[in-house]
């Protein structure tokens, strides 16, 4: 019987449940628990924008093509129905956790107040704050007067208002107000008694000032409820002749703003006539995700909850890699030895330093680099611009199709090109997700190359919270192949031959899956000969059917298979007797585990890779990805040691099993929290 695998979307919801578990963990600070509630909410919004929207499109497509079939356990509609059930259960759990967190806030003297719970001094403050700060950003829409229902933003929060008169309560009007949280912030701190903090949400502050806002009207009663919508975020890249990629993307971004609603969440006390009006105007069917909620919505803002809580748990500060002393040039160090940076434990500064040095070095000829997601005030871009101004040839492969970063990357494209930087904007039907840099420099009579290969984005902001690995190297064999990747990125119209010629790097979409399968098969041969065999894989997501089958085949052959999968894991669900051989865990903690690592035991001479690619069809077949072997024995052992620490985590590791219970790994005699132990391990290298 063909193996059945868990649907990727249901597996993802199980990952988000692990995030919610962190919000429920009393052992971490209340500030962090609130932050995890914000992360959970933000994750769910993106899930609906992308995955639920995609499934709805698939349902529409199958209805048009009645004979269509899908090579999967469940149809798209079945998955959507299951998603609905899981989401409602998780929302109930979210509400329960929030009630507990809310009680804890009050115990610590932090009060979320509305217009019914403020004193006279606070009322005066609220009125003044509304007039001076908030009111200029508010334009109420009298939606019944507008011929066409107004465009409502996907990521905004709204107040739906019912206006009426005491003398004639049957005469009602409807209005919609966008909450200007982006402009003035979601949280307003009010004057409070010593030792306490009173915080009002912006929507409640506006709600309390509705009589002032509508003073010019004849209405004197106001009933307001919060709601938000989530829209389809997919961009249709049409095939119109004459449109280049940039034009198509710009057109697609405009159409995204008009995407179909895929979820509508509202305050359950909303006036039923207003609720029905909104449902009709937004063209929501009862099969849509119409979800009643509590008083507070849009919890993603709670990731930035005011720092008013006592004894928050501070994150340890990143430190400089011991091989990279400030008195030395990073470029000179890595010409002598490879260096592996482990973010966020190590500082991201050496990456910036490497680019700045190249910008100022008279002997540097060129810099080639890939960019997927950049910081809003990117030091990476600043260094590249300075390099161009100093006469270097700078080539940036900027992935314009990085979801939700498209607009920012279009702006970076313009900025870079104005400074003389050559910008490559990707390849049709493929995203460039590899994390590479190649710097070419004259050294005597020859030209050398150095740079880096990374698992994470060139983003100094996310490098403080994303756990990634970055190999700084001047290895001739590796850098020669990195240059081949850049040749393909610049000359993709000439074919994919440069990627096919790689001997050391694994690259998608050419040799990565095949080479991984070869390594798995080598471990199987060892096991069948009765020799120790082991595979360790750390990924964000594992859903590729071919590689999943290969791992289960390896387990049946006696290979010890250890998996550390943060997010999606489409594990086998029809079960057999291999549980003792496959050990799958997920670690969710204060840092986002983002690195991809592969370790094959190879009879005692382990082969270790770091990679930009998850094991998903999209990564292996529809993206340009790169994995590099780690050849330096010292770094290889360091990376193995770090992965071994994660494999024995018994504080933040959950067991991945078909039941999706997210059961914690049982604690042994010694408590091991891998992220804390990783910091201690790497810090010890400073001695």
C-alpha positions as CSV (number, residue, x, y, z in Angstrom):
1,X,0.0,0.0,0.0
2,X,1.3,3.4,-0.9
3,X,2.3,5.5,2.1
4,X,0.0,8.2,3.2
5,X,1.4,11.5,4.3
6,X,-0.1,14.3,6.4
7,X,-1.4,17.3,4.5
8,X,1.1,20.2,4.6
9,X,-1.5,22.7,5.7
10,X,-2.7,20.7,8.7
11,X,1.0,20.1,9.6
12,X,1.6,23.9,9.5
13,X,-1.3,24.5,11.8
14,X,0.3,22.0,14.2
15,X,3.4,24.2,14.1
16,X,1.4,27.3,14.9
17,X,0.0,25.4,17.9
18,X,3.5,25.0,19.1
19,X,3.9,28.8,19.0
20,X,0.7,29.0,21.0
21,X,2.2,26.6,23.5
22,X,4.9,29.1,24.2
23,X,2.3,31.7,25.0
24,X,0.9,29.3,27.5
25,X,4.3,28.5,29.2
26,X,4.4,30.1,32.7
27,X,8.2,29.5,32.8
28,X,8.9,32.3,30.3
29,X,8.3,36.0,30.9
30,X,4.9,37.5,30.5
31,X,6.3,39.9,27.9
32,X,7.5,36.9,25.8
33,X,4.2,35.1,26.3
34,X,2.4,38.2,24.9
35,X,4.9,38.3,22.0
36,X,4.2,34.7,21.1
37,X,0.4,35.5,21.0
38,X,1.3,38.2,18.5
39,X,3.4,35.8,16.5
40,X,0.6,33.2,16.5
41,X,-1.8,35.8,15.2
42,X,0.5,37.1,12.6
43,X,1.3,33.6,11.4
44,X,-2.4,32.8,11.1
45,X,-3.1,35.9,9.1
46,X,-0.4,34.9,6.6
47,X,-1.6,31.3,6.5
48,X,-5.1,32.6,5.4
49,X,-3.6,35.1,2.9
50,X,-1.5,32.4,1.2
51,X,-2.5,28.8,1.9
52,X,-6.3,29.1,2.5
53,X,-6.5,31.5,-0.4
54,X,-4.7,28.9,-2.6
55,X,-6.9,26.1,-1.5
56,X,-10.0,28.2,-2.3
57,X,-8.6,28.8,-5.8
58,X,-8.1,25.1,-6.2
59,X,-11.7,24.4,-5.2
60,X,-12.9,26.9,-7.8
61,X,-10.7,25.3,-10.4
62,X,-12.0,21.8,-9.7
63,X,-15.5,23.0,-9.9
64,X,-14.7,24.4,-13.3
65,X,-12.9,21.3,-14.3
66,X,-15.2,18.6,-12.9
67,X,-12.9,15.8,-14.0
68,X,-9.9,17.2,-12.2
69,X,-8.3,15.0,-9.6
70,X,-5.5,15.4,-7.1
71,X,-2.8,13.0,-6.2
72,X,-3.4,13.5,-2.5
73,X,-5.2,11.9,0.4
74,X,-7.8,14.7,0.6
75,X,-9.4,17.1,-1.8
76,X,-8.8,20.8,-1.4
77,X,-12.4,21.2,0.0
78,X,-11.7,18.4,2.6
79,X,-8.5,20.1,3.7
80,X,-10.4,23.5,3.9
81,X,-13.1,21.8,6.1
82,X,-10.4,20.3,8.3
83,X,-8.6,23.7,8.5
84,X,-11.8,25.3,9.7
85,X,-12.2,22.8,12.5
86,X,-8.6,23.2,13.6
87,X,-8.6,27.0,13.5
88,X,-11.7,27.2,15.6
89,X,-10.2,24.9,18.2
90,X,-7.0,26.9,18.2
91,X,-8.9,30.2,18.5
92,X,-10.7,28.8,21.6
93,X,-7.4,27.9,23.1
94,X,-6.0,31.3,22.2
95,X,-8.9,33.0,24.0
96,X,-8.4,30.8,27.0
97,X,-4.7,31.6,27.2
98,X,-5.4,35.3,26.7
99,X,-7.7,35.3,29.7
100,X,-4.9,33.8,31.8
101,X,-2.4,36.3,30.5
102,X,-4.8,39.1,31.1
103,X,-5.2,38.1,34.7
104,X,-1.4,38.0,35.1
105,X,-1.2,41.5,33.6
106,X,-3.5,42.8,36.3
107,X,-1.5,41.1,39.0
108,X,1.5,43.0,37.8
109,X,-0.4,46.3,37.8
110,X,-0.9,46.5,34.0
111,X,-4.5,47.3,33.1
112,X,-6.0,47.3,29.6
113,X,-8.8,49.8,30.0
114,X,-11.6,51.1,27.8
115,X,-13.8,54.1,28.1
116,X,-15.9,52.6,30.9
117,X,-12.8,52.0,33.1
118,X,-11.0,55.4,33.2
119,X,-11.1,58.2,35.7
120,X,-11.6,61.9,35.1
121,X,-7.9,62.7,34.6
122,X,-7.5,59.8,32.1
123,X,-10.7,60.9,30.3
124,X,-9.3,64.4,29.8
125,X,-6.0,62.8,28.5
126,X,-7.9,60.6,26.1
127,X,-9.9,63.5,24.7
128,X,-6.8,65.6,24.3
129,X,-4.8,62.8,22.7
130,X,-7.6,62.0,20.3
131,X,-7.8,65.7,19.2
132,X,-4.1,66.3,18.9
133,X,-2.8,62.9,17.7
134,X,-5.5,60.6,16.4
135,X,-8.2,62.6,14.7
136,X,-6.1,63.9,11.8
137,X,-5.7,60.3,10.6
138,X,-9.4,59.4,10.7
139,X,-11.9,59.8,7.9
140,X,-15.2,58.0,8.7
141,X,-16.8,56.4,5.7
142,X,-20.6,56.6,5.6
143,X,-20.8,53.3,3.7
144,X,-24.4,53.5,2.7
145,X,-23.9,56.8,0.9
146,X,-21.0,55.4,-1.3
147,X,-22.2,54.0,-4.7
148,X,-19.4,51.3,-4.5
149,X,-18.4,49.7,-1.3
150,X,-15.0,51.1,-0.3
151,X,-11.7,49.2,-0.6
152,X,-10.8,47.8,2.8
153,X,-7.1,47.0,3.6
154,X,-6.0,43.5,4.3
155,X,-3.8,44.3,7.2
156,X,-5.9,46.9,8.9
157,X,-8.3,46.9,11.8
158,X,-11.7,48.6,11.5
159,X,-14.5,49.9,13.6
160,X,-17.9,49.2,12.3
161,X,-20.2,51.9,13.7
162,X,-24.0,52.0,13.9
163,X,-25.3,55.6,14.4
164,X,-28.8,56.2,15.7
165,X,-31.0,58.7,17.7
166,X,-32.6,58.2,21.1
167,X,-35.8,59.7,19.8
168,X,-35.9,57.5,16.7
169,X,-33.9,54.3,17.3
170,X,-35.1,52.8,14.0
171,X,-33.3,55.4,12.0
172,X,-29.8,53.8,11.7
173,X,-26.8,54.6,9.6
174,X,-23.6,52.6,9.2
175,X,-20.0,53.9,9.1
176,X,-16.6,52.3,8.9
177,X,-13.5,53.7,10.5
178,X,-9.9,52.5,9.8
179,X,-7.9,52.3,13.0
180,X,-4.6,54.2,12.2
181,X,-2.4,51.9,14.2
182,X,0.4,52.2,11.6
183,X,0.5,56.0,12.0
184,X,0.1,56.5,15.8
185,X,0.6,53.0,17.3
186,X,-1.9,50.6,18.8
187,X,-1.2,51.2,22.5
188,X,-1.8,54.4,24.4
189,X,-0.4,54.7,27.9
190,X,-2.6,56.8,30.1
191,X,-1.8,58.7,33.3
192,X,-1.7,56.1,36.1
193,X,-1.1,55.6,39.8
194,X,2.5,55.0,40.9
195,X,3.4,51.3,40.3
196,X,0.6,50.7,37.8
197,X,0.2,51.2,34.0
198,X,-3.1,51.8,32.3
199,X,-3.1,51.1,28.6
200,X,-5.9,51.8,26.2
201,X,-6.1,50.2,22.8
202,X,-6.4,52.8,20.0
203,X,-9.7,51.4,18.8
204,X,-11.1,51.9,22.3
205,X,-9.8,55.4,22.4
206,X,-11.6,56.2,19.2
207,X,-14.7,54.4,20.4
208,X,-14.8,56.7,23.4
209,X,-14.6,59.7,21.2
210,X,-17.3,58.8,18.7
211,X,-19.7,61.6,19.9
212,X,-16.9,64.1,19.2
213,X,-16.1,62.6,15.8
214,X,-19.7,62.6,14.7
215,X,-20.6,65.9,16.4
216,X,-21.6,67.4,13.0
217,X,-24.3,64.8,12.4
218,X,-27.8,64.5,13.9
219,X,-27.0,61.2,15.6
220,X,-26.5,60.9,19.4
221,X,-26.1,57.1,19.9
222,X,-23.1,55.1,18.7
223,X,-22.6,51.3,18.8
224,X,-19.1,50.3,17.6
225,X,-17.5,46.9,17.0
226,X,-14.1,45.9,15.7
227,X,-13.6,43.7,12.6
228,X,-10.9,42.8,10.2
229,X,-10.6,41.0,6.9
230,X,-7.9,38.8,5.5
231,X,-7.5,38.7,1.7
232,X,-5.9,36.5,-0.9
233,X,-2.3,37.6,-1.2
234,X,-1.4,35.6,-4.3
235,X,-0.1,37.7,-7.2
236,X,-1.3,36.7,-10.7
237,X,1.7,37.1,-12.9
238,X,-0.2,37.2,-16.2
239,X,1.4,36.5,-19.5
240,X,0.6,39.8,-21.3
241,X,2.9,40.3,-24.2
242,X,5.2,43.3,-23.8
243,X,5.1,43.5,-20.0
244,X,8.5,42.8,-18.3
245,X,8.8,41.3,-14.9
246,X,8.8,44.6,-13.0
247,X,5.6,45.8,-14.8
248,X,3.9,42.5,-14.2
249,X,4.8,42.7,-10.5
250,X,3.6,46.3,-10.2
251,X,0.3,45.3,-11.8
252,X,0.1,42.2,-9.6
253,X,0.6,44.2,-6.4
254,X,-2.3,46.5,-7.4
255,X,-4.5,43.5,-8.0
256,X,-3.4,42.0,-4.6
257,X,-5.0,44.9,-2.8
258,X,-8.3,43.9,-4.4
259,X,-7.9,40.3,-3.5
260,X,-10.9,38.2,-2.5
261,X,-11.6,38.1,1.3
262,X,-10.8,34.7,2.7
263,X,-11.5,35.4,6.4
264,X,-13.7,37.8,8.2
265,X,-13.3,38.2,12.0
266,X,-15.6,40.4,14.0
267,X,-16.5,41.3,17.6
268,X,-19.3,38.9,18.5
269,X,-21.3,41.7,20.0
270,X,-21.6,43.4,16.6
271,X,-25.0,44.7,15.6
272,X,-26.5,41.9,13.6
273,X,-27.8,44.2,10.9
274,X,-24.4,45.8,10.4
275,X,-22.8,42.3,10.4
276,X,-25.2,41.1,7.6
277,X,-24.6,44.3,5.7
278,X,-20.8,43.8,5.7
279,X,-21.1,40.1,4.8
280,X,-23.3,41.1,1.8
281,X,-21.1,43.9,0.6
282,X,-17.9,41.9,1.0
283,X,-19.6,39.1,-0.9
284,X,-18.8,36.5,1.8
285,X,-20.6,33.2,1.7
286,X,-21.5,31.3,4.8
287,X,-18.8,28.8,3.7
288,X,-16.3,31.5,4.1
289,X,-14.3,31.8,7.3
290,X,-16.6,34.1,9.2
291,X,-15.4,34.0,12.7
292,X,-16.9,35.7,15.8
293,X,-14.2,36.8,18.3
294,X,-13.8,38.7,21.5
295,X,-13.2,42.4,22.2
296,X,-9.6,42.4,21.0
297,X,-8.5,41.6,17.4
298,X,-5.3,41.9,15.4
299,X,-3.1,40.5,18.1
300,X,-0.1,40.8,15.8
301,X,0.5,44.2,17.2
302,X,1.1,42.6,20.6
303,X,4.5,41.5,19.4
304,X,5.4,45.1,20.2
305,X,3.5,45.3,23.5
306,X,4.8,48.3,25.6
307,X,7.8,47.5,27.8
308,X,6.0,48.0,31.1
309,X,6.2,44.6,32.7
310,X,8.5,43.9,35.6
311,X,11.5,41.5,35.3
312,X,11.3,40.8,31.5
313,X,13.7,38.1,30.4
314,X,16.5,39.9,28.6
315,X,18.0,38.2,25.5
316,X,21.7,37.7,25.8
317,X,23.7,40.0,23.6
318,X,25.3,38.6,20.4
319,X,29.1,38.5,20.6
320,X,31.8,38.6,17.9
321,X,33.3,35.4,16.6
322,X,36.6,34.8,18.4
323,X,38.4,34.4,15.0
324,X,37.3,37.9,14.0
325,X,38.9,40.4,16.2
326,X,38.0,44.0,15.6
327,X,41.6,44.9,15.0
328,X,41.7,42.5,12.0
329,X,40.1,42.8,8.5
330,X,37.5,40.1,8.1
331,X,38.7,39.6,4.5
332,X,42.2,38.8,5.6
333,X,41.1,36.3,8.3
334,X,39.0,34.3,5.9
335,X,41.7,34.2,3.3
336,X,43.6,32.2,5.9
337,X,40.8,30.0,7.3
338,X,37.1,29.4,7.0
339,X,34.8,31.0,9.7
340,X,31.3,29.9,10.5
341,X,29.0,32.5,12.1
342,X,26.0,31.2,14.1
343,X,23.3,33.8,14.3
344,X,21.9,35.3,16.6
345,X,24.6,34.1,19.0
346,X,27.3,35.6,16.9
347,X,27.1,39.2,15.8
348,X,26.0,39.9,12.2
349,X,28.6,42.8,12.1
350,X,31.3,40.8,10.3
351,X,29.1,40.3,7.3
352,X,28.6,44.1,7.1
353,X,32.3,44.6,7.7
354,X,33.3,42.2,4.9
355,X,31.2,44.3,2.4
356,X,32.4,47.6,3.8
357,X,36.0,46.4,3.5
358,X,35.4,45.4,-0.1
359,X,33.8,48.8,-0.9
360,X,37.0,50.6,0.3
361,X,39.7,48.1,-0.9
362,X,41.4,49.4,-4.1
363,X,42.2,45.9,-5.2
364,X,38.6,44.6,-5.1
365,X,37.2,44.3,-8.6
366,X,33.7,43.2,-8.1
367,X,31.0,42.1,-5.7
368,X,28.2,39.7,-6.6
369,X,25.5,39.0,-4.0
370,X,21.9,37.6,-3.8
371,X,19.2,39.4,-1.8
372,X,15.8,38.0,-0.8
373,X,14.6,39.9,2.2
374,X,16.4,43.1,3.4
375,X,16.2,45.2,6.5
376,X,14.2,48.4,6.0
377,X,17.3,50.5,6.6
378,X,19.7,48.0,5.1
379,X,23.4,48.4,6.0
380,X,24.1,45.7,3.3
381,X,22.6,48.0,0.6
382,X,24.5,50.9,2.0
383,X,27.8,49.0,1.7
384,X,27.0,47.9,-1.9
385,X,26.1,51.5,-2.9
386,X,29.4,52.7,-1.5
387,X,31.3,50.0,-3.4
388,X,29.7,51.1,-6.6
389,X,30.6,54.7,-5.9
390,X,34.1,53.6,-5.4
391,X,34.3,52.1,-8.9
392,X,33.6,48.4,-8.1
393,X,31.5,46.3,-10.3
394,X,28.5,45.5,-8.1
395,X,25.9,42.9,-9.2
396,X,22.9,42.3,-7.0
397,X,20.5,39.5,-7.7
398,X,17.4,40.9,-6.1
399,X,14.4,38.5,-5.8
400,X,11.4,40.7,-6.6
401,X,9.0,37.9,-6.0
402,X,9.8,37.4,-2.3
403,X,6.3,37.3,-0.9
404,X,5.3,40.4,1.1
405,X,8.6,42.0,0.3
406,X,7.8,42.8,-3.4
407,X,7.2,46.5,-2.9
408,X,10.3,47.0,-0.7
409,X,12.4,45.1,-3.3
410,X,11.1,47.2,-6.2
411,X,12.2,50.3,-4.3
412,X,15.6,48.8,-3.6
413,X,15.9,48.0,-7.3
414,X,15.4,51.7,-8.1
415,X,17.8,52.9,-5.4
416,X,20.6,50.5,-6.5
417,X,20.3,51.2,-10.2
418,X,20.4,55.0,-9.5
419,X,23.8,54.3,-7.9
420,X,25.2,52.3,-10.9
421,X,24.6,48.9,-9.4
422,X,23.6,46.1,-11.9
423,X,20.4,44.5,-10.6
424,X,19.4,41.1,-11.7
425,X,15.7,40.6,-11.1
426,X,15.3,36.8,-11.1
427,X,14.4,34.1,-13.5
428,X,10.9,33.4,-15.0
429,X,9.0,30.8,-12.9
430,X,11.9,30.5,-10.4
431,X,12.6,32.4,-7.2
432,X,16.3,32.9,-6.4
433,X,16.5,31.9,-2.7
434,X,20.2,31.0,-2.5
435,X,22.2,33.1,0.0
436,X,25.5,33.9,-1.7
437,X,28.2,36.5,-2.0
438,X,31.4,36.4,-4.2
439,X,34.0,39.2,-3.9
440,X,36.8,39.1,-6.5
441,X,40.1,40.8,-5.7
442,X,43.5,41.3,-7.3
443,X,46.3,39.8,-5.2
444,X,49.7,40.2,-6.8
445,X,49.5,38.8,-10.3
446,X,46.3,36.7,-9.8
447,X,42.7,37.3,-8.9
448,X,41.2,35.5,-5.8
449,X,37.6,35.1,-4.7
450,X,36.1,35.1,-1.3
451,X,32.7,35.6,0.2
452,X,30.0,33.6,2.0
453,X,27.3,31.0,1.7
454,X,24.5,31.3,4.2
455,X,21.2,29.6,5.3
456,X,19.5,33.0,6.1
457,X,18.7,36.3,4.6
458,X,21.1,39.3,4.5
459,X,19.0,41.1,7.0
460,X,20.7,42.6,10.1
461,X,17.4,43.0,11.9
462,X,16.2,39.4,11.6
463,X,19.7,38.1,12.3
464,X,19.1,39.0,15.9
465,X,16.1,36.6,16.2
466,X,16.6,34.0,13.4
467,X,18.9,31.1,14.1
468,X,21.1,30.7,11.0
469,X,24.6,29.7,9.8
470,X,26.8,31.6,7.5
471,X,30.1,30.2,6.1
472,X,32.7,32.9,5.4
473,X,35.2,31.3,3.1
474,X,37.9,31.8,0.4
475,X,38.0,28.1,-0.5
476,X,39.0,28.1,-4.2
477,X,36.8,25.1,-5.0
478,X,33.7,26.5,-3.3
479,X,34.1,30.0,-4.6
480,X,34.7,28.8,-8.1
481,X,31.3,27.1,-8.0
482,X,29.7,30.1,-6.4
483,X,30.9,32.1,-9.4
484,X,29.2,29.5,-11.7
485,X,25.9,30.1,-9.9
486,X,26.3,33.8,-10.5
487,X,27.0,33.1,-14.1
488,X,23.8,31.2,-14.4
489,X,21.9,34.0,-12.6
490,X,23.2,36.6,-15.1
491,X,23.0,34.4,-18.2
492,X,20.0,32.1,-17.5
493,X,18.8,32.6,-21.1
494,X,21.8,30.6,-22.2
495,X,20.7,27.5,-20.3
496,X,21.2,25.8,-17.0
497,X,24.6,24.3,-17.8
498,X,26.6,26.2,-15.1
499,X,24.5,24.6,-12.4
500,X,24.7,21.2,-13.9
501,X,28.5,21.4,-13.8
502,X,28.7,21.8,-10.0
503,X,30.7,19.1,-8.3
504,X,30.8,20.3,-4.7
505,X,27.8,22.6,-4.2
506,X,24.3,21.1,-4.3
507,X,22.0,23.3,-6.4
508,X,18.3,23.4,-7.1
509,X,16.7,22.9,-9.5
510,X,19.4,20.7,-11.0
511,X,21.3,18.2,-8.7
512,X,20.2,18.9,-5.2
513,X,17.4,16.3,-4.8
514,X,19.4,13.6,-6.8
515,X,22.6,14.2,-4.7
516,X,20.6,14.0,-1.4
517,X,19.0,10.8,-2.6
518,X,22.5,9.4,-3.4
519,X,23.7,10.3,0.2
520,X,20.6,8.6,1.7
521,X,21.2,5.5,-0.4
522,X,24.8,5.4,0.7
523,X,23.7,5.3,4.3
524,X,21.2,2.5,3.4
525,X,24.1,0.4,2.0
526,X,26.1,0.9,5.2
527,X,23.1,-0.3,7.3
528,X,22.6,-3.3,5.1
529,X,26.2,-4.3,5.7
530,X,25.6,-4.1,9.4
531,X,27.6,-0.9,9.9
532,X,26.5,2.1,11.9
533,X,24.5,4.5,9.6
534,X,22.9,7.8,10.6
535,X,21.2,10.7,8.9
536,X,20.5,14.0,10.7
537,X,18.4,16.6,8.9
538,X,17.4,20.0,10.3
539,X,14.9,22.0,8.2
540,X,12.1,24.5,8.4
541,X,9.8,22.3,6.4
542,X,9.8,18.7,5.0
543,X,7.1,17.9,2.6
544,X,8.8,16.6,-0.6
545,X,7.3,13.1,-1.2
546,X,10.3,11.6,-2.9
547,X,12.7,12.5,-0.1
548,X,10.1,11.5,2.6
549,X,9.9,8.1,1.0
550,X,13.6,7.8,0.9
551,X,14.0,8.7,4.6
552,X,11.4,6.0,5.6
553,X,13.1,3.5,3.3
554,X,16.4,4.3,5.1
555,X,14.8,3.8,8.5
556,X,13.4,0.4,7.4
557,X,16.9,-0.5,6.4
558,X,18.2,0.2,9.9
559,X,19.5,3.8,9.4
560,X,19.1,6.0,12.4
561,X,17.1,9.0,11.1
562,X,17.0,12.1,13.3
563,X,14.9,15.0,12.1
564,X,14.6,18.5,13.5
565,X,11.8,20.2,11.7
566,X,10.5,23.6,12.9
567,X,7.4,23.9,10.8
568,X,5.7,21.6,8.2
569,X,6.4,17.9,8.5
570,X,4.3,15.8,6.2
571,X,5.0,12.6,8.1
572,X,3.7,9.2,7.2
573,X,0.3,8.6,8.9
574,X,-0.6,5.0,8.0
575,X,2.2,3.8,10.3
576,X,4.5,0.8,10.4
577,X,7.1,-0.5,12.8
578,X,9.8,2.2,12.1
579,X,9.1,4.5,15.0
580,X,12.2,3.3,16.8
581,X,14.3,4.4,13.9
582,X,12.8,7.8,13.0
583,X,13.2,10.5,15.7
584,X,11.4,13.7,14.7
585,X,11.3,16.8,16.9
586,X,10.4,20.4,16.6
587,X,12.1,23.2,18.6
588,X,10.1,26.4,19.2
589,X,11.8,28.9,21.6
590,X,12.8,32.6,21.8
591,X,14.7,32.4,18.5
592,X,13.2,31.2,15.2
593,X,15.1,28.1,14.1
594,X,15.7,28.9,10.5
595,X,18.9,27.0,9.5
596,X,19.0,24.0,7.2
597,X,21.6,21.4,8.0
598,X,22.2,17.9,6.6
599,X,24.6,15.4,8.2
600,X,25.3,11.9,6.7
601,X,27.5,9.7,8.9
602,X,29.4,8.1,5.9
603,X,31.0,5.4,8.0
604,X,32.6,7.7,10.6
605,X,33.7,10.5,8.2
606,X,30.6,12.6,8.3
607,X,29.5,14.7,5.3
608,X,27.9,18.0,6.6
609,X,26.0,20.6,4.5
610,X,24.4,23.9,5.3
611,X,21.7,24.9,2.9
612,X,19.2,27.6,1.9
613,X,16.6,25.0,0.9
614,X,13.9,23.2,2.7
615,X,12.9,19.8,1.4
616,X,9.8,21.0,-0.4
617,X,8.8,20.7,-4.1
618,X,8.8,24.5,-4.4
619,X,12.4,24.7,-3.2
620,X,13.9,21.8,-5.1
621,X,12.1,22.2,-8.4
622,X,11.0,25.9,-8.6
623,X,13.8,27.9,-6.9
624,X,17.5,28.5,-7.2
625,X,18.9,27.1,-4.0
626,X,22.4,26.2,-2.8
627,X,23.8,23.8,-0.2
628,X,27.5,23.8,0.6
629,X,29.6,21.1,2.1
630,X,31.6,22.1,5.2
631,X,35.2,20.9,4.6
632,X,36.9,22.5,7.5
633,X,37.1,19.7,10.1
634,X,37.0,22.0,13.1
635,X,33.9,23.8,11.8
636,X,32.3,20.5,10.8
637,X,32.7,19.2,14.3
638,X,31.4,22.4,15.8
639,X,28.2,22.2,13.7
640,X,27.7,18.5,14.6
641,X,28.1,19.4,18.3
642,X,25.5,22.2,17.9
643,X,23.0,19.8,16.2
644,X,23.6,17.2,18.9
645,X,22.7,19.7,21.6
646,X,19.4,20.3,19.8
647,X,18.7,16.6,19.6
648,X,18.8,16.2,23.4
649,X,16.7,19.3,24.1
650,X,14.1,18.4,26.7
651,X,12.6,21.8,27.5
652,X,11.5,23.3,24.1
653,X,11.5,20.2,21.9
654,X,8.2,18.6,20.9
655,X,7.8,15.1,19.5
656,X,6.5,15.1,15.9
657,X,4.0,12.3,15.5
658,X,0.9,11.6,13.4
659,X,-1.4,12.5,16.3
660,X,-0.2,16.1,16.2
661,X,-0.3,16.3,20.0
662,X,2.9,18.4,20.2
663,X,3.9,16.4,23.3
664,X,7.1,17.8,24.9
665,X,10.2,15.6,25.0
666,X,10.3,14.1,28.5
667,X,12.8,15.9,30.7
668,X,15.7,13.7,32.0
669,X,17.8,14.2,35.1
670,X,19.3,17.3,33.6
671,X,17.2,20.0,32.0
672,X,18.5,21.0,28.5
673,X,17.2,24.0,26.7
674,X,19.2,23.9,23.5
675,X,19.2,27.6,22.6
676,X,20.6,28.4,26.1
677,X,23.1,25.6,25.8
678,X,24.1,26.8,22.3
679,X,24.9,30.2,23.7
680,X,27.0,28.7,26.5
681,X,28.8,26.4,24.0
682,X,29.7,29.2,21.6
683,X,30.6,31.6,24.3
684,X,33.0,29.1,25.7
685,X,35.0,29.3,22.4
686,X,36.0,32.9,23.4
687,X,38.3,31.6,26.0
